[in-house]
């Protein structure tokens, strides 16, 4: 990790504290991933109610992400980080006492604020710190908090729920988030540098930013990938149970986290040299392959293979989208740009629960995964044809043979 070794000691310490906070935060979030759908089912919810309840998580994301992005630009990244970990601390305690679907829906919406705040501020802060010529590499390393947390959290949560029940599981999630809050309090955030054109950029409105060419296509891609991610996070434990495959759902998410972790060690550094486009294409394709594998899955090996490929997709796509949007934004608008682009992902998660829950009621879980696989193919077509100013340059960028025409020279 040359980029970290060549950094000064204060920067290195700040990155390590931020890394610890991120690892604890994502471990807390992921500890509930394989267990919460089962808990909702346990209190008597139908398939569609499970989907709606899990999808309610995105309500908090959608409502709060744009405001929190603006807050991160205007008041600093640290206050938004703290908001995120406070929400992650309180929500599991609510789950522990909730006994009805409406209450769980409200708690899920509140819990969604945690990712809206933490993920936006975390990416913006790392981008602020990282030298522009090593941005992809450092973002890749720091984004390891997600797959590591996704490896640790589901395994801990799944086995704790099996051995001790739901209440100790929710207390574990709260404890991890509390430790993340302690680490966050030690993070030092640098002041944003003055930027040419700052006054004009500060006046950009929501729709002006969202509909601009540099943001619109990545947001649509994230919407379609969010559908795939929301489907996996909501319905894989239930699909496993319905097929009676002998596999702990936590191991599915742990397998995905392993490849997500591994691939981030080199994609970020490589993308600094050859561009982000090729890796975004590969990431979307991996999600598609994983969906079609789940469509045909019949034993534990099939499920684990799908998990490994999906993890590779997530580990490639998400950091590359963040790096690409960092290339396309100025420091004083970075929080809003990240918030709006990732909001596409949030919408996908929100739609996945209720809409695909209805699909599952009609055709079953298996064919539902096949349907989502088709949607990821559409995402590839959109990125191939619309990611730049014309068809030829879009294809060149998507294949790693052309530059990003929307990247800013000084950012």
ABEGO torsion letter per residue (X at the ends): XAAAAABBAAAAAAAAAAAAAAAAAAAAAAAAAAAAAAAAAAAGBBAAAAAAAAAAAAAAAAAAAAAAAAAAAAAEAAAAAAAAAAAAAAAAAAAAABABAAAAAAAAAAAAAAAAAAAAAAAAAAAAABBAAAAAAAAAAAAAAAAAAAAAAAAAAAAAAAAAEAAAAAAAAAAAAAAAAAAAAABBBBBBBBBBGAAAAAABBAAAAAABAAAAAAAAAAAAAAAAAAAAAAAAAAAAAAAGBBBBAAAAAAAAAAAAAAAAAAAAAAAAAAEAAAAAAAAAAAAAAAAAAAAABABAAAAAAAAAAAAAAAAAAAAAAAAAAAAABBAAAAAAAAAAAAAAAAAAAAAAAAAAAAAAAAAEAAAAAAAAAAAAAAAAAAAAAAABABAAAAAAAAAGABBBAABBABX
